[in-house]
């Protein structure tokens, strides 16, 4: 029973971490696109990515 609880908690924790990482990735992607748009998407901007 205790092992089941640990596994269940571990899966929930992994799911939460996965969701948080996914949200951060989406936010980072949007900010990068906005930053490139502000720079005018010049070749130097793409080279830095």
C-alpha positions, -999 to 999 in steps of 0.1 A, spaced: 0 0 0 28 24 9 47 16 -23 15 22 -43 11 56 -27 47 65 -35 44 55 -71 11 74 -74 27 105 -59 57 101 -81 36 100 -113 16 130 -102 48 149 -94 63 140 -128 30 151 -145 31 185 -127 68 190 -136 60 181 -172 31 206 -173 53 234 -158 81 227 -182 56 227 -211 41 261 -200 76 276 -196 86 263 -231 55 279 -246 61 312 -228 98 312 -238 88 305 -275 63 334 -275 88 358 -260 115 347 -285 91 353 -314 82 387 -300 119 396 -295 127 386 -331 98 405 -344 110 436 -326 144 432 -341 129 430 -375 139 393 -380 173 402 -394 199 376 -402 219 385 -371 188 378 -349 184 343 -364 221 336 -360 218 343 -322 190 317 -319 
